[in-house]
């Protein structure tokens, strides 16, 4: 069996990052709840960049319907644990990875342990897990942990990067509180993630009530690339990170990239109108 050598495995990173920067990468701890669509792909992309320390969480098992987009989903892994499968895939790449597994997902009882000694939080949760997402974002930022989300929306990557030093957390940016109804939380999360709605002309078959929407492996892979590079920018202090209220969306089908400020988040009057329209279109 070939003995793993970190420097040899990641030597091709050098020239894009320096040797000292690669050492920072090696010693950074990343938390990723969700090992399905984007979460599993995020994990593998980050492992191949040379990150070795992770906290990962997921309570689900693979189903056949996951095969179109989820890294660990194969005929052989149907009915197997997503989080344990992805830990195994990561260790096949770098057996020195230190991966703390949370097989019951994250919740109010274990969120503090999940985020213990974490340097960067990366959202890998399903779109519809909005309450757990709210807990994850707000706890991360309260603990002074920067957070990145990059969602596959149609044939685009839509991303937000939260700075714990800013006034924005999940509640203040998305305009959500304990009294907000579940469907309204989904609408507000979607509107805040994609204020420019680049996907609107072509995306079909979305049902919030049935928790269904279309997905593309192309968009999933773009998201993971975006997450890796933004993570590097943050931990290596490359200075040009565009934090919330900036939002990013790159739609390859339409050849459009937007990076703008969404002033006041969903409290912006224009955003409120978009949310009202979305409720009529997608609350079915």
N, C-alpha and C positions, 0 to 999 in steps of 0.2 A: 504494500500500500504506500502511495506517495506521501511523504511527510509534508505537512502544510508549512509554508514559509510566508509570513505576512508581507515582508518587503518585496519578495519576488512576485507574489500574487497581485500586488497593487502598484507595481513599478510604473505601469503605463499611466497612472494618475499624475505622476510627476511631470511638471511642465505646465500643468493646469493648476495644480496645488504644489506647494513646496514640501520638503521632508518634515519640517516642523509642523506645518499645517496638517499633514497626513497623520501625525502623532496626535494632534488635537481631535481629528476625526475618530481615530481609534478609541479615544478615551471619553467620547461623548455618549451620554445615555439618552435614548429616544423612547418615548411612550407612544404606542399605536393601539388604540382600541378599535377592534374590528379587523378581521383577517379575511374578509370576503373580497368584493370587487376591487376597490382601490387599496384597501389595507394590506392585503397579501402582496400586491405588486409593489407598494411602497416599501415594505420590508425587504424584499429581494433586491430592489434597486439600491436601497441604502446599504445593504450588506455588500453588494458589488462595488460600492464606492469606498468601502473599507470600514464602515461603522461596525462595531462589535457588540455594543451593549444595548439591550432592548427590554422593555416591558411590553408584552402583547396580551391582548384579551379578546376572547370570543366564546360564546356559549353554544354556537350552532354547529351543525354537521353539514357536509356537502350534499347537495341535491343535483339531479340531472340538469335542472334549469340554470344552474350556476356555470355550466361548462362554457358558455359563450364569452365569459369575461373574467372569471376568477382564477388566479394563478394556480392554486392548488387543486382545482376541480378537474378530475379525470374519471374515467370509468372505474378505476381501481380505488378511488378515494370516496366514492359515493357512500354516505352514511358514516363517514369518519369525521373526527373532530377537525374543524378548520384550524384552530390554534395549534394543536399538536402536529398536524400535517405541515403547517408553515414553519414551525420550529425545526422540524426535520429537514425541510427544504433549505432553510438558512444554514443549518449545520453541515449540509452536504457541500455548500460553497465555502464556508469558513468554519471549521470545527472548533475554533477558539471562541466563537461567539458566546456571550453570556446572556442568555435569554430567560427572563422571568415570565412565567406563563400564568395567566388568570383564566382558568377554564370556565368560570361562571360569569364571564364578562365583567363589566365595571358597574358599580352601584354606590349608593351613599355610604355603605358600610366599608367598602374596600378602596374607595377612590384615593384616600390619603396615602395608603400603602402603594397603590399603583403609581402614584406620582412622586414617591420618595426618591430623592437623589436624581431626578430627571432634569435634563438640560433643555430639551425641545419636545413639545407635544405635537403630534401629527394626527389629524382626524382621518380615521379609516372607517367610520361608522356608516351604516346604511342611511340613505337620505331620510327615511321615515322614523329613525330613532332620535327624534328631536329632543325629547326630555333628557335622555342620557347625554346627548351632545351638549345640551345646555349646562348640565352638571360638569362635564369634562372641560368645557371652555372656561367657565367661571372659576373653577377650582385651580386650573392650570395658571390662569392669569393672576389669581390671588396669591399663588405661590411663586410669583415672579418668573414663570416659565413662558417663553414665547410660543405661539401656537400657529400652525399652518393647516389650512384646509384647501384641498384641490379636488373639485368634483367633476366627474365626467357628465357634462350636460349636452346631450345630443352628440355632435361631432366636435365638441369643444372642451377645453379645460377652463373651469371657472374657479378662481382662487381668491382667498382672503388671508392676510397675515396679520395676526394680532400681537401688538406690543404691550406687555404688562405694565409699562410705564405710562401708557396713554389713558385717556378717560373712557375708552371703549372696551367693553366686555361683550359677552353674548347678549345680555339683556339691553344694554344701552345702544348697541349698534342695530340689532334686529327689532328693537322696540317690543320686547316680550317681557311679561312678568307672570306671577303665579296664577293670575286670573285669565290669562290668554287661553282660548280654547285650542284643542289639539290641531284642528284643521287650519286655524289661523296661524298657529306656530309654523306649520309647514309652509304656508303661503308666504309668511314673512321671511322665513329662512331662505326660500327660493328666490324671492325678490331681492333680498340683500346680497345674495351670492352672485346674482346676474342682473344688475340694474339695467344694463343695455339690452338684455334679451336678444342676443345675437342668434340664438337657436329658434326663436319664435316662428320664422317663416316655414320651417320644415318639420319640426318635432310634432309627433302625433301620439295618440293613445296614452294619455296621462290620466290616471284616476287616483286622486288622493284618498278617497274612501276605500278603494280596493287595494291601496298601497302598491300600485303598478305603474311602471314607466319603462320606456325602451332604453337600451344600453348598447354601447359599442366598445370592443376591446381596444380599438384605436384611440379612443378618448381616454380610457383607463390608463393606457401606457403613457400618453402625454402627461397625464396628471402626475404619474410617478417621477417622470423626468423633471417636471416643474418642482416637485417637492424636494428632490435631491439637491438641485441647484440653489433653491431658496434656503434650504437648511445650511448649505455651505456658506452662503452669504451672511447668515446670522451668526453662526458659531465662529467663523473666521473673520468677522468684523469687516466685511467688504464695503460697508457704509451705505450702499445704494439700495437698501431694502425699502419697498413701498408698502408701508403698514396701513391698516385700516385707519381712516375711511377710504383709502385707495382700494380699488378692486381691480382684478385682472380677468379678462376673458379672451381666449384665443380660439376662434372658430375656423377650423381648417376647411370645412365644406364651403364656407363663405369667404375664405381668405381675409379675415378681419381680426385684428388684435386691438383691444382697448385696455388702457390702464388710466383710469380717471378717479377723481375723488367723488365719493357719494356723501356729500355734505350732510351731516346729522343722521346718517344712516336711514333707517326706515321712517324716521320722524320727518324727513324731507317731504313736503307736500306732493311732489311728483311721485315719489315712492308710494305714498298712500293711495294715489289714484291707480297705480299699477297693481297694487295688492287687491283693490276692489274689482278691477277687471279680471285678474287671475282667478278670483273666487268664483266669478260667473263661468269662466271657461273650464276650470279644472276640478271644482268641487262636485264631482259626479261619482 
